Amino acid sequence: MSTAKIFYFTLQDEQTKEEKLTWFARTRFEEIPFQHITPDKKANWINLTDNDFDSLLPLIDKDVKAGKSQEAVFQLFSAGIKTQRDEWVYDFSKEVLMERMKYFVEVYQERLEKGINRDLNTDIKWDRELEKYLIRKVKKDFEENKIVRSLYRPFVKMFFYFDRHFNGMPYQWYSIHPDCSESQIPQNLVIGFVSGSRLNFSAIATETIANLSVYSLDPIQCLPLYRYDKNGNRIDNITDWALEQFCNYYRSPSIPLEKGEEESELALKKGEEESKLAFLKREHESEPPFLKGGRGDQITKLDIFYYTYAVLHHPAYRSKYKINLKREFPRLPFYPNFYQWVVWGKTLMDLHLNFETIEPYGLERFDMASKTNPKTKLKADKTAGVITLDENTQLQGVPALAWEYKLGNRSALEWILDQYKEKTPKDPTIAKLFNTYKFADYKEYVIDLLQRVCTVSTQTMAIIQQMPPTAHL
């Protein structure tokens, strides 16, 4: 029996549906330039890579997560929370969310205690997990302290009802944020990255719970700085193995130099010491108490956390390993000048965590009209640098650089515009009883948020542009 051969051809992703159909209509089968393909060692048939990705440090690994190994940077990782009912458990208004969840609990208890089934337009969103709790006779009460803030989309936070019975798939979030009620100080920092093949790679930091669909089309995978056991004890989530790898490498006298840097270890050491000195001199008053301290002459796990965040923002890293990042978990290279990357990572994280309080950019507000009920627009003219909020108001002077900071398929500013639009709820009960959202109620907040995220965007791009143009080690 002869061995089968596989031949493959594809058109460009950038081509439209019409262009592709036209090409096939005009091209005879025998004219198609097929290529003979063979799989690589990981059984990938197309988009094969030829780089050093497999030699880099694994960021996460399923065996490490299961406690079977130590050989990854982070032990615990988790997808964003998959609630199965976002429209019920998320809202921009805490008061509206409270009323909706009180109703949700009421309907659940009604069915539990009396066996009453509501009609479609007054029922709640059931799923397999909630049905299981019903069978197990799990009683529920509304608890206001379960309402927390959550990262729903990039730079868009919402109030969220964090309840293991009403959030279909909480994954590992009770080990990341065991108590994240509003009265609590932040317990953790999390790096979240795109984990899928549809979007280009990107990363974001948060101190809150992240929704599974932060990036919309592809899920988010999250790397916490700490994890918590069942008794609430905090444990470093960066492994001792990872710390050892970093310490051993950066103590080595044979660290490779970046192109263009003076060819001497003395120059490299001097550059690292200067970067480290600048890092250690930074003010940290804004940090949560759980991050204070832990710095000295030795590389710390917090240093590695910041280093990771910087590397995941490196354009050359994303470009070189683009295909790998679409189908595998990220890996970390050892870049020269470690403490410079730590500084970049911490600065980026400060920007992204504090986007609601950072200094506004200073866009010019232009009130074009004074209609009583202006139609919502929330559109951007990138070329003109203008954001139109509604028929009355524009923001002008958006710098071109701000649009370049993209997370997934949108810029940071565009995520805000998209999420604050008025939309008809898909859930029939919410559409009938709780369709209260009006952009006008949030207009001034959105104007302020756009100003601040414009600052975040331009400063993020300024840092990214300082990074080396290549990913050479």
C-alpha positions, -999 to 999 in steps of 0.1 A, spaced: 0 0 0 15 33 -10 19 62 14 -6 90 9 5 125 1 -13 157 11 -12 188 -11 -24 222 1 -33 257 -12 -48 287 5 -57 322 -5 -47 352 16 -67 359 47 -69 396 38 -89 388 6 -127 393 8 -152 366 3 -161 381 -31 -124 381 -42 -120 345 -32 -151 333 -50 -141 353 -81 -106 337 -80 -121 301 -78 -146 309 -106 -118 319 -129 -92 293 -120 -92 258 -133 -85 230 -108 -53 219 -126 -40 256 -124 -42 257 -86 -5 258 -73 -8 231 -47 22 224 -24 31 191 -10 30 194 28 43 172 57 36 177 94 61 189 120 69 169 152 38 185 169 15 173 140 10 208 126 5 206 89 3 243 79 18 276 92 50 257 102 76 276 121 114 275 121 126 294 152 139 288 187 105 289 205 108 254 220 141 264 236 125 292 256 113 291 292 77 277 294 54 302 309 28 277 320 24 240 317 -5 216 326 17 192 345 30 221 366 -5 232 373 -14 197 384 16 196 407 34 169 387 63 192 377 79 225 386 93 234 352 73 265 342 73 301 354 38 301 368 21 272 386 -16 282 385 -33 296 355 -69 300 346 -92 310 318 -113 341 324 -146 334 342 -173 319 320 -206 329 336 -230 314 310 -252 345 317 -232 377 314 -263 398 308 -276 387 343 -245 390 364 -228 421 349 -239 457 348 -224 492 347 -248 501 376 -245 484 409 -281 493 418 -295 478 386 -274 447 391 -287 443 427 -323 445 415 -317 420 387 -299 395 409 -326 397 436 -351 388 409 -328 360 398 -326 345 433 -363 349 437 -371 329 406 -345 302 415 -359 298 450 -395 298 436 -387 268 414 -366 251 442 -394 254 468 -426 253 448 -416 237 415 -429 267 396 -416 272 360 -418 307 346 -426 314 310 -398 325 286 -403 362 292 -401 361 329 -377 332 335 -340 333 344 -311 319 324 -307 282 332 -278 260 323 -267 225 331 -247 236 362 -276 256 377 -300 227 371 -276 204 391 -277 228 420 -315 227 418 -315 189 420 -291 191 449 -315 214 467 -289 242 470 -307 272 486 -297 307 476 -300 342 491 -291 375 475 -258 387 491 -248 423 483 -212 416 493 -208 393 463 -210 423 440 -175 431 429 -157 450 401 -146 429 371 -126 435 339 -152 428 313 -134 441 282 -101 459 278 -103 491 300 -140 485 307 -149 474 342 -184 464 353 -201 454 385 -202 416 387 -221 392 409 -194 367 419 -212 335 430 -200 300 423 -235 287 418 -246 315 394 -213 317 375 -213 286 353 -176 281 350 -156 300 377 -125 279 369 -96 288 393 -109 322 403 -116 313 439 -79 304 442 -69 337 426 -94 360 444 -108 342 475 -125 374 488 -127 402 463 -157 422 478 -155 459 474 -145 463 510 -113 443 505 -80 456 494 -67 440 461 -54 405 468 -37 398 435 -24 410 402 -31 391 371 -16 391 336 -41 381 309 -32 372 274 -50 362 242 -52 324 240 -65 315 205 -59 316 168 -83 343 156 -67 374 171 -32 387 172 -14 382 205 -19 409 232 -17 411 270 -34 432 297 -31 434 335 -58 436 361 -63 434 398 -98 421 394 -116 390 381 -114 388 343 -142 377 320 -135 348 296 -143 371 266 -122 401 276 -109 400 240 -142 389 226 -132 365 198 -106 345 216 -105 335 253 -82 351 278 -57 330 299 -47 346 332 -15 344 352 -18 355 388 11 367 409 -2 347 439 -26 318 445 -46 311 477 -52 277 493 -85 266 509 -76 283 542 -69 316 525 -32 314 528 -13 332 501 13 313 481 38 326 455 25 315 421 59 320 403 77 287 409 110 283 427 123 266 396 116 298 376 134 319 401 164 296 400 165 297 362 165 335 362 191 338 389 214 313 373 212 329 339 217 365 349 246 357 371 263 340 342 294 359 328 284 349 292 251 368 288 248 377 251 248 413 242 222 432 222 232 444 187 247 478 188 257 475 225 294 478 233 311 444 230 322 440 266 307 424 297 317 455 316 294 477 295 266 452 299 270 450 337 271 488 339 239 491 319 221 465 341 232 482 373 220 516 361 186 501 351 184 483 384 193 514 403 166 534 385 141 506 393 150 505 430 146 542 433 111 543 419 83 554 442 59 526 452 33 545 473 5 536 449 12 498 453 -12 477 473 3 466 507 8 431 495 34 442 470 56 464 492 91 451 500 107 421 486 134 439 467 171 438 471 203 428 453 187 395 442 162 389 415 128 385 430 96 368 418 80 402 415 108 412 392 100 381 370 63 391 370 71 425 356 97 411 332 70 387 319 46 416 313 72 436 294 83 407 271 46 399 263 43 435 250 75 434 229 65 439 192 95 419 180 86 390 203 50 390 191 62 391 154 89 365 156 66 340 174 33 350 159 24 316 147 35 298 179 15 322 200 -17 314 181 -15 277 190 7 274 221 11 290 255 38 317 255 74 310 264 99 335 278 133 344 263 162 357 285 167 392 271 199 412 279 196 440 304 171 423 327 163 452 349 154 475 320 127 450 311 116 450 347 112 488 346 93 486 314 70 459 327 63 477 360 56 510 342 32 493 317 15 476 345 11 508 365 -5 524 335 -29 495 328 -40 490 364 -46 526 371 -64 536 339 -93 551 358 -72 575 379 -43 584 356 -41 620 344 -65 628 315 -49 635 282 -65 668 275 -87 662 245 -108 692 234 -145 688 241 -167 704 214 -204 707 220 -220 710 186 -256 712 196 -279 710 227 -305 685 217 -326 672 247 -324 636 236 -293 633 213 -288 601 193 -259 581 206 -230 578 181 -198 566 198 -178 566 166 -142 574 158 -127 592 129 -91 581 133 -77 602 105 -93 634 119 -86 624 155 -122 629 164 -145 609 186 -182 616 182 -202 606 213 -236 617 203 -254 644 182 -243 670 207 -207 663 216 -173 655 201 -138 650 215 -111 664 192 -74 661 191 -69 624 196 -33 617 186 -27 591 159 -4 572 183 -34 564 206 -51 543 179 -19 522 176 -23 506 210 -45 476 201 -57 447 222 -71 420 199 -89 435 170 -96 470 185 -76 499 200 -81 506 237 -103 536 228 -124 516 204 -132 490 231 -147 518 253 -168 531 224 -181 496 216 -190 486 251 -210 518 260 -233 516 230 -270 511 236 -279 475 227 -311 455 230 -305 426 255 -306 392 240 -322 376 271 -360 381 268 -366 386 305 -339 412 308 -353 429 276 -387 430 291 -380 438 328 -345 453 331 -336 471 298 -327 503 316 -293 512 301 -290 546 285 -257 561 273 -268 595 285 -265 583 321 -228 575 316 -218 601 291 -197 622 314 -180 592 329 -172 579 293 -157 613 283 -135 612 314 -125 575 307 -116 582 271 -94 611 282 -76 588 307 -73 558 284 -59 582 257 -31 589 282 -26 552 288 -25 545 251 1 571 242 23 563 271 21 526 265 31 531 229 60 554 240 73 526 262 69 499 235 87 520 210 118 521 233 121 483 232 147 466 209 136 463 173 145 426 171 140 396 194 176 384 192 188 369 225 
